[in-house]
Amino acid sequence: MSKRGLPTDFKLRHDQHYVEQLATRSVGAPIGRLVPIDRLEPNPGQPRVEIGDLTELIASIKSVGVLEPLLVRPAEIGGRFMIISGERRYRASLAAGLQELPCIEMHVDDRTVAEIALIENLQRKDLTPFEESEGLEALATRYGYTHEMIAQRIGKSRSTITEALSIATLPADVKDMCRRADISSKSLLLQVVRLKDHDQQVAFVERIRKQGMTRDEARAARKPEASSRPRPYEFRYQPTSREFSIQLRFRRAEVSDGELADALRSALREVEERLNGNVKG
């Protein structure tokens, strides 16, 4: 078990035997059983708001039953259980008319319940980039997950996690603009994220909306936007003989002639002091 309570090798995806793993652990002693469906209740803290279309799942359950047990925890009311993972299966089973469901009973605290619910929610194929980024951000900020830990738990690459989390950094008004403009492609949103200036992001979202850009078009259009930021001031000098060249770069974009002259004099003094033996080198 991790210090947050979730098993360190716990995965809800890409691991067909995760329920068996849980069932054989000595910590928490999970118990597999069939539970009457009227004794199950959804998790009131479920992070998933939209359940989605259950038509295909209902048809599958009617045909072959529930193949993956639900994870449940004993509820405060005796004899009842709260669903930790599997609310879609539960709702589809209700619609299919099942009387009982296969469940794995776990004795875990509220924190672990929330972690498991978030991780399961992140396995959905129909997540929008905003839903994904918000779920990942919750794991990182509430429970101290690193990008590498999240990648291991949900079976995605670390770079994918980092990209998804970057979408959560967009200002709220820019996110709202994207939603209103129906910009829901992760690749397009990442082009917006990579513009760090708020005003540039707003202008770029409006441009995508008007022009209906693809990812490649947005990427090409973003480069001039990014390069429009003020560049550091540079002074270059090379004599006609081309025997040497001088390059002086400032950290700011605007430098007066007086400041340039002061900088050159400062460099000259450094050279003269070296010649006089006051500075080693």
N, C-alpha and C positions, 0 to 999 in steps of 0.2 A: 504493500500500500504506500502511496506517496504521502507526504506530510499534509496534503490537502484532502486525503481520504480516498481518492480515486486510485485504483490499481495502476501501477506504472506501465503495465503492458495491456491496459484496457483499450480495446478498439471495438467500434460498432460496425466497421466496414472493412472489407478485404479479409476478414477473419471469420470463416464459416462456423467456427466452434467457440466463439466467445462466450456463449451461454454455458457451454460445458466447462469452460475455464472457470467461470464464476461459481458454478455449482460445486466444483471440487475444491474450492478454497476453504481453508480452515478458519480464516478471519471473517467474521460476519456470518459464517455458516449459511449461505444461501440454500434455499430448499425449493426443489421443483415440485409443482402440484397443479392439479386442475382446479380452477376457482370458478364458482358460479358467477355468471356475468353480472347479475344484479348486486353482487357484493363488491364490484369494482367501481372506482370513481376517478375521474380525471384529476391531474395535478393542477391546482388553482394557480400555481406559479409557472405553468408551462410557457416557455418563451415563444412558442409558435402560436401566432394569432390566427392565421388562415390554415384550415385543415386541408383544403384543396379538393379536387374531384376524386371521389372514392369509387367510381363506377367499376373500374378495372379490378380494384382490390376486392370489392364485394363479390364480383364474378369469380375471382380466383378462390376466395374463401368458400364460396358455395360449392366449388368444384373439388378442391383438395384440402380445405380446412386451413387453419392457422399453422404455418410451418415454423414460424419463429416465435418462441415464447415471449410474453410481455415481462418486463421487470417491474415488480411491485414492492410496496412497503406497507406493513400493517398500519392502518389508519387509526386515528384517535378513538373512533367509534369501534367497539369490539366486534370482531368478525368481518370487518370490511378492510379493503386494501386500496391504497392510492397508487395510481399508475406512474411509475418513474419513466418508463420508456415503452412506447407502443400504443399511443392514443389513437392513431389512425387505424391500427388493427382492431382496437377495441370498438371504435365507431362503426367500422365496416362490418364487424362481427354482429353488432346490434342489428344493423340493417339486414344482414344475412339470416338472422333468426337463431344464432347459436345460443346455447344455454350455459356453456362453460368454456373457459379458455385456458390454455397451458400457460403457466406463469412461473417465474423464478422469484421467490420471496427473498428480499434482502433487508437486513437491519442496518440502515445507514442514516446519517444525520442529514439535516436540511441542506447543508452546504454541498454534500456529495450528490444529493438528488438534483440540485440545481446544475451542477457540473455535467452530470450524465445527460440531463435534459437538453442542455446547450449543445453538447457534443452530438447527440442524436439529431438535433435540429439542423446541425451543420452538414449532415449527410444527405439532406434532401437534394434531389436533382432540380427542383423547380425554384430554388432560392434565387432571389434577385441579387445583384452585386451589393446593393445596400444592406439587405438582410444578412448576407454572408459577412460583410465587413463589421456590422454591428455585433453579430454573434461572436466573431473572433475577438473583437475588442473587449467584449465582456469577459471572455476567458483570460485575456491578457491583464486587464485592469482589476477585475474582481478577485481572480484566483492566482495571479502571478505567473501565468503560463508564459514561457518564452516562445519565440517563433518556432524553434526546433521542437519543443515539446508539443505544440499544437499540430505541427506537421506529422509527428509520430502518432498522435492520438487519432487523427482523422484520415490518415493515409494519403496526404498530399505533400508535394515538395515544399521545401522551406521558401523558395522563391515565390511560389504561388501564394503562400500564406502572407509573405511580406507585401506582395502586390495588393492582395485583397485588403489587408489592414491599412494600406495607404489611402484607400478610398474613404475610410472612416475619418480621415483628417480634413476632408473637404468642409468648408464652412457651411453652416446650416442653410443659408440662403442659396448657395450654389447647388447644394443637393436638391432643394426645392425646385430650382430652375431646371435641373436635369430631369426631374420627375415630370414636371409640367411639359417639358419638351419631348418626353418619351425617349430620353437617352438612357437606355438600360443595358447597353452593351458594355461589358467590363473593359474591353479593349479601348473603347471610346472614352470611358470615364478615366482610364489611366492617362490618356493624353491630356485631359483636363487637370488631373492631379499634378502632373509634371510641370505645370505652370504654377510657380510658387506665389506669384503676385495675385491678390484677390481680384483686382480690376481686370487683369488679363484673363483670369478664369471666367468671369462673368461675360466678357466680350467674346471669348472663344466658344462658350456654350451657346450664345446667341447665334454665332456664326455657323456652328454645327446644325442648329435647329433650322436656320434659313436655307442652308445649302444641302442638307441631308447627306453629310459626309460619311464615307466609309472609314475604317480604321487607318488605311494607308493614306487617304486624302487628309485626314485629321493630323496624322503624324507629320506629313509634309508641310501642312499649314502651320503647325505649332512651332516649327523651327524659327521662322521669322519673328513669331510672337516672343519666343524666348530670347532671341538675339536682340530684341528691341530694348532690353534693359540697358541702362547706362554702363559703358565699359570703363574700366580703370584707365586713367590718363597715361599715355606712354610718350616719351620723348626719345627720338632716335637721331643719331648724328654719325655721318661717315664722311671723311674728307675725300676730295677728288682722287687722291692717291690710293684710296681703299686699303691703306695699310692697317687700319683698325676701325672699329665702330664702337659707338657708345649707345647703350639703351638704358633709359631711366624710367621706372614704372612706379606710379603712385597708387595708393589704395582707393582713392576717390576718383570721380569722373572729371571734376573741374579743378584746374590748377592755373593760377595766374602766372604771368611772366616773372613777377618778382619771386614767387615761391619756387619756380623752376630755377631761377638764377641762384637763390639761396641753397637749393639742393646741390647744384653743380659746384658752388663754392665749398660746401661742406665736404663733398667728395674730394675736391682738390686739396683741401687742408689735410685730409686723411693721408693722401699720397705724400704731401710735403713732410708731414710728421714722420712718416716711415723713412723718408730720405734722411731726416735729421737724427734718426736713431731713437726717437722718443717712443715709437711703437714697434714692438718686436714683429718680425715677419719679413 
